[in-house]
């Protein structure tokens, strides 16, 4: 998967501190830009015209001190800076190449069918097949609304009906976003970027946490409290006269 990173645009990346999520320790922290090299040649920014180039980017995590590497695709424009010329970048996409991307998995509290479809979509995402991943994450949403017995003659209506079942609007909106992306990929062959597909996967994962994981955790805690009360009552009855 590709982790979102901020502040990668501008004219000087080396030595910059970038807020983001480290793919090693998975902390939301800061990472230092240690390497930023053009893969298509430094001549790409000599022209005043905007061009597109690829860059190798290495980031060092301030928390765990591990390094990660990415391929950055960016618009390059020559700008005047400090009396000379510099290369201004506008990031178009960022693909993680190290550490090796591993497929996402949903928590075991999610229904088996939901986890299986999500895992297949995640395999496509990790392989860079973003159209297939988009379709797969849409199919994951279909499995969730089916599991919730949502009413409606199509996926739009079934997602929308979740609101009347107590599902928050944020989750309803996230499911509609996954539906849009899957439809675009299936019907229009629209290819979204790695970050955009990763965002959809994270939205689905967050929804699963709310719909399945947290209720299961609350149920386990309730059972533990009930068992504790029962044990206390039994101990009290045994110690009586």
C-alpha positions in Angstrom: 0.0 0.0 0.0 1.0 3.6 -0.4 1.1 5.8 2.7 0.0 9.4 2.4 2.8 12.0 2.8 2.5 15.7 2.9 4.6 18.7 1.8 6.4 16.9 -1.0 5.9 19.9 -3.3 8.2 22.8 -3.7 11.7 23.5 -4.8 14.0 21.8 -2.3 13.2 18.4 -1.0 16.5 17.2 0.4 16.6 17.6 4.2 12.9 18.5 4.4 10.8 17.1 7.2 7.7 15.4 5.8 4.7 14.6 8.0 3.3 11.1 7.3 2.9 7.5 8.3 6.0 5.4 8.3 5.4 2.0 6.5 7.8 0.3 9.0 6.6 1.3 12.5 3.2 2.6 11.2 3.4 5.6 13.4 2.0 9.0 12.2 5.3 10.9 12.6 7.8 12.9 10.5 10.2 11.6 8.0 13.4 13.2 6.6 14.0 13.4 2.9 17.4 11.8 2.5 17.5 11.1 -1.2 15.5 12.8 -4.0 16.9 12.0 -7.5 15.4 12.5 -10.9 15.1 9.2 -12.8 14.5 10.8 -16.1 17.5 13.1 -16.1 18.1 16.5 -14.6 17.5 18.2 -17.9 13.7 17.8 -17.3 13.6 21.1 -15.4 15.8 23.2 -17.6 13.0 24.2 -19.8 10.5 26.9 -18.7 7.7 24.6 -19.9 6.1 22.3 -17.4 7.2 18.7 -17.8 6.5 15.4 -16.0 9.4 13.4 -14.5 9.9 10.5 -12.1 12.0 10.7 -9.0 13.5 8.2 -6.5 12.6 9.3 -3.0 14.1 8.0 0.2 12.7 8.9 3.6 14.2 8.2 7.0 11.7 7.9 9.9 12.3 10.1 12.9 10.6 7.6 15.2 12.0 4.1 14.2 14.9 5.4 12.0 14.1 3.0 9.2 14.3 4.0 5.6 11.5 3.8 3.0 11.7 4.4 -0.7 9.2 5.7 -3.2 8.8 6.5 -6.9 7.4 10.0 -7.2 5.7 11.2 -10.4 5.6 15.0 -10.5 5.1 18.1 -12.7 8.4 20.0 -13.0 8.6 23.7 -13.7 11.6 26.0 -13.8 11.4 28.9 -11.4 13.7 31.7 -10.4 15.1 31.4 -6.9 17.8 33.3 -5.1 19.0 34.8 -8.4 19.2 31.5 -10.2 16.9 28.7 -11.4 15.4 25.9 -9.3 13.0 23.0 -10.0 9.5 23.4 -8.6 7.6 20.1 -8.2 3.9 19.3 -8.0 3.4 15.7 -6.9 1.1 13.6 -9.1 1.5 10.2 -7.5 3.7 8.4 -5.0 4.3 4.6 -5.1 6.0 2.8 -2.3 8.8 0.4 -3.4 10.4 -0.3 0.0 9.5 -2.0 2.2 7.7 -4.4 -0.1 4.0 -3.7 0.0 1.9 -6.3 1.7 -1.8 -6.9 1.2 -4.2 -5.4 3.7 -6.3 -7.6 5.9 -9.5 -6.8 7.8 -10.0 -7.7 11.5 -11.2 -11.2 12.2 -14.5 -9.8 13.6 -15.6 -8.9 10.1 -17.7 -11.6 8.3 -15.7 -14.1 6.3 -17.1 -13.1 2.9 -16.3 -9.5 3.6 -12.7 -10.3 4.6 -12.2 -12.6 1.5 -13.4 -10.0 -1.0 -11.3 -7.3 0.7 -8.2 -9.5 0.7 -8.6 -10.0 -3.0 -8.9 -6.3 -3.6 -5.9 -5.7 -1.5 -3.8 -8.2 -3.5 -4.8 -6.2 -6.7 -3.8 -3.0 -4.9 -0.4 -4.3 -3.8 0.3 -5.5 -7.4 -0.5 -2.0 -8.8 -3.7 -3.2 -10.5 -5.7 -0.2 -9.2 -8.7 -0.6 -11.4 -9.2 -4.1 -10.2 -8.6 -2.9 -6.6 -11.3 -0.3 -7.0 -13.8 -2.8 -8.2 -12.8 -5.1 -5.4 -13.3 -2.5 -2.7 -16.7 -1.7 -4.1 -17.5 -5.4 -3.9 -16.4 -5.4 -0.3 -19.0 -2.7 0.4 -21.6 -4.8 -1.4 -20.8 -7.7 1.0 -21.1 -5.4 4.0 -24.5 -4.0 3.1 -25.7 -7.6 2.3 -24.5 -8.7 5.7 -26.4 -5.8 7.3 -29.6 -6.8 5.3 -29.9 -3.2 4.0 -32.9 -2.6 1.8 -32.9 -1.3 -1.7 -33.0 -2.5 -5.3 -29.5 -1.4 -6.1 -26.3 -0.6 -4.2 -27.0 3.1 -4.0 -30.3 2.5 -2.3 -28.9 -0.2 0.0 -26.0 2.1 1.1 -28.3 5.0 1.7 -30.7 2.9 3.7 -27.9 2.2 6.2 -28.5 5.6 7.7 -32.0 4.6 8.9 -30.4 1.6 10.6 -28.2 3.8 12.8 -25.0 3.8 10.6 -23.3 7.2 10.8 -23.3 9.5 7.8 -19.5 9.3 7.6 -19.7 5.6 6.9 -22.6 6.0 4.4 -20.6 8.7 2.5 -17.4 6.5 2.6 -19.4 3.5 1.1 -20.8 5.8 -1.6 -17.2 6.9 -2.4 -16.1 3.3 -2.8 -19.1 2.7 -5.0 -18.1 5.7 -7.2 -14.6 4.4 -7.6 -15.6 0.9 -8.4 -18.2 2.0 -11.0 -15.7 4.3 -12.6 -13.2 1.5 -12.9 -15.7 -1.1 -14.1 -17.7 1.1 -16.6 -15.3 3.8 -17.7 -11.9 2.1 -17.2 -10.9 5.1 -15.1 -7.6 4.5 -13.3 -7.2 6.2 -9.9 -3.8 6.8 -8.3 -2.3 4.6 -5.6 -3.1 7.1 -2.9 -6.7 7.4 -4.0 -7.2 3.7 -4.0 -5.4 3.5 -0.6 -7.8 6.1 0.7 -10.8 3.9 -0.3 -9.2 0.9 1.4 -8.7 2.8 4.6 -12.3 4.1 4.5 -13.6 0.6 4.2 -11.3 -0.6 7.0 -12.4 2.2 9.3 -16.0 1.3 8.6 -15.4 -2.3 9.5 -13.8 -1.2 12.8 -17.0 0.7 13.7 -19.5 -1.8 12.4 -17.9 -5.0 13.5 -14.8 -4.7 15.7 -16.0 -2.2 18.2 -19.3 -3.9 18.9 -17.5 -7.2 19.3 -15.1 -5.6 21.8 -18.0 -4.0 23.7 -19.8 -7.4 23.8 -16.6 -9.1 25.2 -16.2 -6.5 27.9 -19.9 -6.8 28.9 -19.4 -10.6 29.1 -16.3 -10.1 31.3 -18.2 -7.7 33.6 -21.1 -10.2 33.9 -18.7 -13.0 34.7 -17.0 -10.9 37.3 -20.3 -10.0 38.9 -21.4 -13.6 38.9 -18.1 -14.7 40.5 -18.4 -12.0 43.2 -22.0 -13.1 44.0 -21.0 -16.7 44.2 -18.0 -15.9 46.4 -20.3 -13.8 48.7 -22.8 -16.6 49.0 -20.2 -19.2 49.9 -18.7 -17.1 52.6 -22.1 -16.4 54.3 -23.2 -18.0 57.6 
